[in-house]
Amino acid sequence: MMGESGSVAVITGASRGIGQACAVALAGRGFSLFLTAEGTAAELEQVSADCYAAGADAVDWGSFDLAVSGEAERMVAAALARYGRIDVLINNAGIRCRKPFGGFTREDFASVVGINLAAAFFAGQAVVPAMRAQGGGRIINMASQMGSVAAPTNALYGMTKAALIHLTRSMALELSADNILVNSVSPGPIATQYNIDRYEGEPGARQLMEGRVPLGRFGSPAEVAEVVVFLATSEGRFVQGHDLVIDGGYIIQ
């Protein structure tokens, strides 16, 4: 059963926010962890310590620039070299680039697509042979409510997240025969440090955003992690090709 001692999870973008919360939550379920992020050694060391404190069997980490061709595959290879198996891959790494439509550059496009979509695509491809050989596994793609709704300045970000949701469904369809479950999670307004900093100088803007959420508040990274743990463990074994939206009801309006 997933989550017992011996299960291994790889988490990208694990140095802060939702990735960090997922790491600590899975550590509490007895997972061994391979944490990745770009150029954040001190943060990853701290997350590793938090994971051990939460009960992780083992924790290792690596720094990878997932926008660069071949790095996603190198990450998967490093995790396999360390543990010999990967039970869960969580493609959480992501970046934003907010601009009015018409102002994006080719460089913006390549960067956001490279991290938000291509990294998940190629990490997923890289992990399939190992999961197939071990009899199955779980792949969880971190999408966004912006993959389902439109918002000003979010055309590029939302496009990648919508594509990630479609990729999730395509992977699930093709990999079901191998007992590889593929699902996505779409957070809405979450109190990550990015959003806290964004609204710090505009308290009225945060109140306006919270007013659009039926539950009347931002969610927490830990609340997203709860859903990821569900998908990563045995409780989610019949959920396939689904996008779970965690947004306090934002998109039901």
LINBELHU-V105093 format. One line per field, one symbol per residue. ss: DSSP state (a for helix, b for strand, c for the rest). burial: # if it has 24 or more other C-alpha atoms within 12 Angstrom, else .. A space follows every 10 residues. Layout:
ss=???
burial=???
//
This chain:
ss=cccccccbbb bbccccaaaa aaaaaaaccc cbbbbbbccc aaaaaaaaaa aaaaccccbb bbbccccccc aaaaaaaaaa aaaccccbbb bccccccccc cccccaaaaa aaaaaaaaaa aaaaaaaaaa aaaaccbbbb bbccaaaccc ccccaaaaaa aaaaaaaaaa aaaaaaaacb bbbbbbbccb ccaaaaaaaa ccaaaaaaaa acccccccbc aaaaaaaaaa aacaaacccc ccbbbbccca aac
burial=.##..##### ########## ########## ########.. ..###.#### ##.####### #######... ########## ..#.###### #######... .......### ########## ########## ##...##### ########.. ...####### #########. ##..##..## ########## ##..#..... .....#..## ..#....### ########## ###..##.## ########## #..
//
